Amino acid sequence: MKKVVLPLLMICLTSASLQAQDVQESGNSNDYNKWSIDVNGGFSKPANPMSPGYHSSAFNFFHADLGFRYMFNTKFGLKLDAGYDVMSEDDGPEFESKLLRTSLQGYANLGRIMEFESWTNRFNLLGHMGVGVGQLKNDDRFEGEDWIGNFLIGLTGQVRLSDRVSLNADFTMINSFSQQKTWDGGNNQTTKQGFDSTLYNATVGLSIYLGKNEKHADWFVDDKSDELDALEQRIGEVETMMNDSDKDGVPDYLDAEPNSVTGVAVDTKGRAIDKNNNGVPDELESYLDQRTNEIKKEVSESNSNDLAGLINNGYVNVYFDFNSDKPNAQSVSGVNFLIKYLKQNPSVSADVVGYADEIGNSDYNKQLSQRRAENVKKILVDAGIDAGRLNIVGNGEDTSVNKDSKYARQVVRRVTFILK
């Protein structure tokens, strides 16, 4: 049976493992596009620094930016972009300043990180931050350019229009340092260092996705992971099915008798072979018959007047099946032998001593040996022996035999008697 089951198990596990490997390999970077062109336009709002008396409109149109974004995976990427701002007065003195900047920003696909796909495949959210450099110009108020450093941070909301295009709405805050001029073109009197200069951009635009695959990393969801989980579950189920609780060589899912005695020959369905249908496995029955014949032979060869010696020396026993406290069918002669002796000798009492093999927990085996002795005592009492003549002793495990031998363990699962 093992020759059939083990190859079957290997075939099942190998097949499932290959499928899992295919799933993992298919979920690689080739499944989605990584490049996009981001084009946005909108408003800018310079907050500070401004020269005394100068004010800037809250909606300075025009702002535009163009960027090329590359996603390393579905969660993180980089973007190189350039922006252009035109800033003018609100209700103060007239001015017109222009800012041309470029930056390198890291992008985080917050929608995939926060698993937006569990409730929508239409909306997404990107977070970004980075550093850059800008050139501020105002031909009316100063000559040349004011080169300034930038730190940018922002959020971009996305609406997927198709697999190739999405609509963007972005809000970005730019903090500048080393800014010598105010946004209106005057001299910056506050400081020449530090992040004390702020500019806000609010834009809408489009992301145009490039590549041969169906979806971009912004929207790609690796549903193969669910398939992989299912395959792992199937492998676990196969392994569970192949468990063999009673160690008879037949896996539990095929075993019609999952608690058969270990070591006893079974058929292809895990049932102990019992050709005479007497409830005792043939292999065990053969051993017990042999043992009974040996006892009978020893008794017949012994001095008939030394019955007490035979009992005290352990020639009269009651045997039990594994983990059972009920005497098996082959033990009737042993019990009957003691009943006859005690009835013929009413002044004799006896210790009823129970034993268990070494398989399992020692405390449990101690209790099992006690129950075996008590059940044998009950049989003797029911047969007419005074309970006062019988003393129960639970001796626990008998360690006198090889615990790895199934037949030897059968011998020590017994109740024996000591006459007094």
Summary of the structure (lengths in Angstrom):
residues: 420
radius of gyration: 45.0
end to end distance: 52.2
largest distance: 137.5
contacts: 1273
relative contact order: 0.10
helix: 31%
strand: 34%
